[in-house]
Amino acid sequence: MRFKDKVCVLTGGCSDMGIIVAEKFLKEGAKVVLVDISEELFEKMDEYKAEYGDNYRFFLGSVCNYDEMEKAMEFTAKEFGTVDILVNMAGMGGRGKIEEMTLESWNNAIAVTLTGTYHACRAAVPYMKEKKYGRIINVSSIGGRSNRPVNVAYAASKAGVNGFSRGLAIELAPWNITVNTVAPGPLNGGMFTKGAKDPNYVPSPEMIKARQMLESTVAMGRLGEMSEIANGILYLADDEAGWTTGEILDINGGALMI
């Protein structure tokens, strides 16, 4: 098992992406703490226990609050002994074009996506420095890498994560702590998979058109699967990626080439 006895903290752990990443780490032997503001986490406890035994924990907390992130890391160390891997997936976009976007919407996007990443990293780093080992993977987006039509708060917060990660990678390299970013392209999730479990679900013409438009922006002609993003995250968390730091891993089916 690639991550036997490694301890991994996932922020945004209740998201669709978070659940997929958590399950992949658990199947590879890791001990996982999922951090989120959603109480839905606790509804999954019995389901996880049946499949993964005692190798996971849930922590209810917001990345917007540094004290809560500090408590999340303290909780992880108390339960599993340390923090080896941190994956930051919590994020939020702004709403509307700039003339319509409120300052509150802008601040929320920056607070969750960028400042939240800072809070979690700041809280986790002391545990990694103590043993001179760590893997930090921050999830960004193609929206912070290209001229795609995303709102400015989303673009700014994701681009900020890229810059933050590279700066932190330089700072933490002497402690054998790597910091990298995964930047996904358009994914087959959210509104596109909302009715997938309903055998009678028929997507609307608007939904079909939106999907076709996104697929046309990808060189490979299809949307990515969240499991493909998770595979990239696990690569960067692996010991085999020990000489990879300060990088942005673009997983987007060639969308950056178009």
Secondary structure as the mmCIF struct_conf table of DSSP 4:
data_model
#
loop_
_struct_conf.conf_type_id
_struct_conf.id
_struct_conf.beg_label_comp_id
_struct_conf.beg_label_asym_id
_struct_conf.beg_label_seq_id
_struct_conf.end_label_comp_id
_struct_conf.end_label_asym_id
_struct_conf.end_label_seq_id
TURN_TY1_P TURN_TY1_P1 ARG A 2 ASP A 5
STRN STRN1 VAL A 7 THR A 11
TURN_TY1_P TURN_TY1_P2 GLY A 12 CYS A 14
BEND BEND1 SER A 15 SER A 15
HELX_RH_AL_P HELX_RH_AL_P1 ASP A 16 LYS A 27
TURN_TY1_P TURN_TY1_P3 GLU A 28 GLY A 29
STRN STRN2 LYS A 31 ASP A 36
BEND BEND2 ILE A 37 ILE A 37
TURN_TY1_P TURN_TY1_P4 GLU A 39 GLU A 39
HELX_RH_AL_P HELX_RH_AL_P2 GLU A 40 GLU A 43
TURN_TY1_P TURN_TY1_P5 LYS A 44 LYS A 44
HELX_RH_AL_P HELX_RH_AL_P3 MET A 45 TYR A 52
TURN_TY1_P TURN_TY1_P6 GLY A 53 ASP A 54
BEND BEND3 ASN A 55 ASN A 55
STRN STRN3 TYR A 56 LEU A 60
TURN_TY1_P TURN_TY1_P7 VAL A 63 CYS A 64
HELX_RH_AL_P HELX_RH_AL_P4 TYR A 66 PHE A 80
BEND BEND4 GLY A 81 GLY A 81
STRN STRN4 ILE A 85 ASN A 88
BEND BEND5 GLY A 96 GLY A 96
TURN_TY1_P TURN_TY1_P8 ILE A 98 GLU A 100
HELX_RH_AL_P HELX_RH_AL_P5 LEU A 103 ALA A 109
HELX_RH_PI_P HELX_RH_PI_P1 ILE A 110 THR A 115
HELX_RH_AL_P HELX_RH_AL_P6 GLY A 116 LYS A 131
TURN_TY1_P TURN_TY1_P9 LYS A 132 LYS A 132
STRN STRN5 GLY A 134 VAL A 139
HELX_RH_3T_P HELX_RH_3T_P1 ILE A 142 GLY A 144
TURN_TY1_P TURN_TY1_P10 ARG A 145 ARG A 145
BEND BEND6 SER A 146 SER A 146
BEND BEND7 PRO A 149 PRO A 149
HELX_RH_AL_P HELX_RH_AL_P7 VAL A 152 LEU A 172
HELX_RH_3T_P HELX_RH_3T_P2 ALA A 173 TRP A 175
TURN_TY1_P TURN_TY1_P11 ASN A 176 ASN A 176
STRN STRN6 ILE A 177 PRO A 184
BEND BEND8 PRO A 186 PRO A 186
STRN STRN7 LEU A 187 LEU A 187
BEND BEND9 ASN A 188 ASN A 188
HELX_RH_3T_P HELX_RH_3T_P3 GLY A 190 PHE A 192
TURN_TY1_P TURN_TY1_P12 THR A 193 LYS A 197
TURN_TY1_P TURN_TY1_P13 PRO A 199 ASN A 200
HELX_RH_AL_P HELX_RH_AL_P8 PRO A 205 GLU A 215
TURN_TY1_P TURN_TY1_P14 SER A 216 THR A 217
BEND BEND10 VAL A 218 VAL A 218
TURN_TY1_P TURN_TY1_P15 ALA A 219 MET A 220
BEND BEND11 GLY A 221 ARG A 222
HELX_LH_PP_P HELX_LH_PP_P1 LEU A 223 LEU A 223
STRN STRN8 GLY A 224 GLY A 224
HELX_LH_PP_P HELX_LH_PP_P2 GLU A 225 GLU A 225
HELX_RH_AL_P HELX_RH_AL_P9 MET A 226 ALA A 237
BEND BEND12 ASP A 238 ASP A 238
HELX_RH_3T_P HELX_RH_3T_P4 ASP A 239 ALA A 241
TURN_TY1_P TURN_TY1_P16 GLY A 242 TRP A 243
BEND BEND13 GLY A 246 GLY A 246
STRN STRN9 ILE A 248 ILE A 251
BEND BEND14 ASN A 252 ASN A 252
TURN_TY1_P TURN_TY1_P17 GLY A 253 GLY A 254
HELX_RH_3T_P HELX_RH_3T_P5 ALA A 255 MET A 257
#
